[in-house]
Amino acid sequence: MITRIREVRRARRLTLEDVASRCDPPTTPQTIGRLETGTRTVSVGWLNRIAAALDVAPGDLVRLAGAEDVPVAALLDAAGVVAPRADRVSLPPRAAAGAMAIVVSAGIGDYRAGDEIWLTPVAPEALGNALNRDVLVPRPGGRLLFGRLIGRDRDRLHILPLGAGQRQLVVANPDWAAVAVTLIRAL
């Protein structure tokens, strides 16, 4: 079996030691290196352990026939664009358990028509960590509200809708909430 363990590890910017210590139970960097290079056979058990350590799906570690990697051609920061020092690949986004999506049909706020916004469910009491992030919450009558979470006091959420000139809305005791975590946009 041909694996992509090394490519995924490098894409996550982790060392062999980092992955070895994240395995459950921990292992040695040499073992991870042998599994990467194919000098040791990768069993399904090892594939699952390493995938958990890298926070990817086990299938992301296997090179499928006909599937192509997307090599990282450049790194971009405030100083400009530079070539990467080592070969790297870009990993496709992976949905978390219970994830949901919003498809943008007309541009609004920071979003354009055709965008997909992936959201991760969050317990309403944990939304304090989502301040200044975009959230989706239910409203009475089967309606939904999507906007920037600008405040929270006790059981009330203060959300600023995305449209220009909109006023904040308050949602009390939502049954559930989801936080925007990934934007998928074709350019």
C-alpha positions as CSV (number, residue, x, y, z in Angstrom):
1,M,0.0,0.0,0.0
2,I,1.4,3.4,-1.0
3,T,0.8,6.0,1.8
4,R,0.9,9.7,2.0
5,I,1.9,9.9,5.6
6,R,5.0,12.0,5.0
7,E,3.2,14.5,2.7
8,V,0.4,14.9,5.2
9,R,2.8,15.2,8.2
10,R,4.7,17.9,6.4
11,A,1.5,19.7,5.3
12,R,0.6,19.8,9.0
13,R,4.1,21.1,9.8
14,L,4.8,18.3,12.2
15,T,8.1,16.5,12.9
16,L,8.4,12.7,13.2
17,E,8.7,13.2,17.0
18,D,5.5,15.3,17.1
19,V,3.5,12.5,15.4
20,A,5.1,9.8,17.5
21,S,4.1,11.6,20.7
22,R,0.6,12.3,19.5
23,C,-0.1,8.6,18.7
24,D,-2.2,6.7,21.3
25,P,-0.3,5.0,22.7
26,P,2.9,7.0,21.9
27,T,5.5,5.4,19.7
28,T,9.0,6.3,18.5
29,P,9.9,8.8,15.7
30,Q,11.9,5.9,14.1
31,T,8.7,3.8,13.8
32,I,6.8,6.7,12.2
33,G,9.8,7.2,9.8
34,R,9.7,3.5,8.8
35,L,6.0,3.6,8.2
36,E,6.4,6.7,6.0
37,T,9.2,5.2,3.9
38,G,7.5,1.8,3.6
39,T,10.3,-0.1,5.3
40,R,7.6,-1.2,7.8
41,T,4.2,-2.4,6.6
42,V,1.3,-0.1,7.5
43,S,-1.5,-2.0,9.0
44,V,-5.1,-0.6,9.3
45,G,-4.4,-0.2,13.1
46,W,-1.3,2.0,12.4
47,L,-3.2,3.9,9.7
48,N,-5.9,4.8,12.2
49,R,-3.4,5.7,14.9
50,I,-1.4,8.0,12.7
51,A,-4.5,9.6,11.1
52,A,-5.8,10.4,14.6
53,A,-2.4,11.9,15.5
54,L,-2.4,14.0,12.3
55,D,-6.1,14.9,12.8
56,V,-7.1,13.6,9.3
57,A,-9.3,10.8,8.0
58,P,-7.4,7.5,7.5
59,G,-8.3,7.7,3.8
60,D,-6.3,10.9,3.5
61,L,-3.1,8.9,4.3
62,V,-3.6,6.5,1.4
63,R,-2.6,7.3,-2.2
64,L,-5.4,6.3,-4.5
65,A,-4.9,5.3,-8.1
66,G,-5.9,8.1,-10.4
67,A,-6.0,10.7,-7.6
68,E,-3.6,13.6,-7.8
69,D,-1.9,15.6,-5.1
70,V,-2.0,19.3,-5.2
71,P,1.6,20.5,-4.7
72,V,2.2,23.7,-2.9
73,A,3.9,26.0,-5.4
74,A,4.4,29.0,-3.2
75,L,4.0,30.5,0.3
76,L,2.4,34.0,0.6
77,D,2.8,36.4,3.4
78,A,3.1,40.2,4.0
79,A,6.6,40.2,2.6
80,G,5.5,38.6,-0.7
81,V,5.6,35.2,-2.3
82,V,8.4,32.6,-2.0
83,A,8.9,29.0,-3.0
84,P,8.6,26.5,-0.2
85,R,11.9,25.1,1.0
86,A,10.7,21.5,1.0
87,D,8.1,19.7,-1.1
88,R,4.6,20.1,0.4
89,V,1.1,19.2,-0.7
90,S,-2.2,20.9,0.0
91,L,-4.8,18.8,1.9
92,P,-8.5,19.1,0.9
93,P,-10.8,20.3,3.6
94,R,-12.4,17.7,5.8
95,A,-15.8,18.0,7.4
96,A,-16.1,17.5,11.1
97,A,-18.7,15.2,12.6
98,G,-22.1,16.8,12.4
99,A,-20.9,19.5,10.0
100,M,-23.4,21.5,7.9
101,A,-23.1,23.9,5.0
102,I,-24.6,27.1,3.7
103,V,-24.5,27.7,-0.1
104,V,-24.5,31.4,-0.9
105,S,-26.8,32.2,-3.7
106,A,-26.3,36.0,-3.8
107,G,-23.4,38.0,-2.5
108,I,-23.8,39.4,1.0
109,G,-21.3,40.8,3.5
110,D,-17.9,39.1,2.9
111,Y,-19.5,36.2,0.9
112,R,-20.0,35.9,-2.8
113,A,-22.5,34.0,-4.9
114,G,-21.3,30.4,-5.3
115,D,-19.4,30.3,-1.9
116,E,-19.9,27.4,0.4
117,I,-19.6,28.0,4.1
118,W,-19.0,24.9,6.3
119,L,-20.1,25.1,9.8
120,T,-19.4,23.1,12.9
121,P,-22.1,22.6,15.6
122,V,-21.3,24.1,18.9
123,A,-23.2,23.8,22.2
124,P,-24.9,27.2,22.8
125,E,-23.2,27.6,26.2
126,A,-19.8,27.3,24.4
127,L,-20.5,30.2,22.0
128,G,-18.5,32.5,24.2
129,N,-15.5,31.2,22.2
130,A,-17.1,32.2,19.0
131,L,-17.3,36.0,19.5
132,N,-16.6,37.9,16.3
133,R,-17.2,34.8,14.2
134,D,-20.1,34.0,11.9
135,V,-22.7,31.7,13.4
136,L,-26.0,30.1,12.3
137,V,-28.7,29.8,14.9
138,P,-32.4,28.9,14.7
139,R,-35.1,31.4,15.4
140,P,-38.8,31.0,16.3
141,G,-41.1,29.8,13.5
142,G,-38.6,27.6,11.8
143,R,-36.5,30.6,10.6
144,L,-32.7,30.8,10.7
145,L,-30.3,33.6,11.4
146,F,-26.7,33.8,10.1
147,G,-24.4,36.7,11.1
148,R,-21.6,37.8,13.2
149,L,-21.8,37.0,16.9
150,I,-21.0,40.3,18.6
151,G,-22.1,39.6,22.1
152,R,-23.5,37.1,24.6
153,D,-25.1,37.6,27.9
154,R,-26.4,34.6,29.8
155,D,-28.8,32.8,27.4
156,R,-29.0,35.6,24.8
157,L,-26.9,35.9,21.7
158,H,-26.4,39.3,20.0
159,I,-26.0,38.7,16.3
160,L,-25.2,41.3,13.6
161,P,-26.8,40.2,10.2
162,L,-24.4,40.4,7.2
163,G,-26.3,42.9,5.1
164,A,-25.3,46.6,5.0
165,G,-27.1,48.8,7.5
166,Q,-28.6,45.9,9.4
167,R,-29.3,46.2,13.1
168,Q,-28.3,43.6,15.6
169,L,-30.8,40.9,16.5
170,V,-31.1,39.0,19.8
171,V,-31.8,35.3,19.9
172,A,-32.7,33.9,23.3
173,N,-32.1,30.2,24.2
174,P,-31.3,28.8,20.8
175,D,-31.7,25.0,20.6
176,W,-28.4,24.7,18.7
177,A,-25.8,26.8,17.0
178,A,-23.1,26.3,14.4
179,V,-19.9,28.3,13.8
180,A,-18.5,29.0,10.3
181,V,-15.1,27.2,10.1
182,T,-14.3,26.8,6.3
183,L,-15.0,28.9,3.3
184,I,-14.9,27.2,-0.1
185,R,-14.7,29.7,-3.0
186,A,-13.9,29.3,-6.6
187,L,-12.0,32.2,-8.0
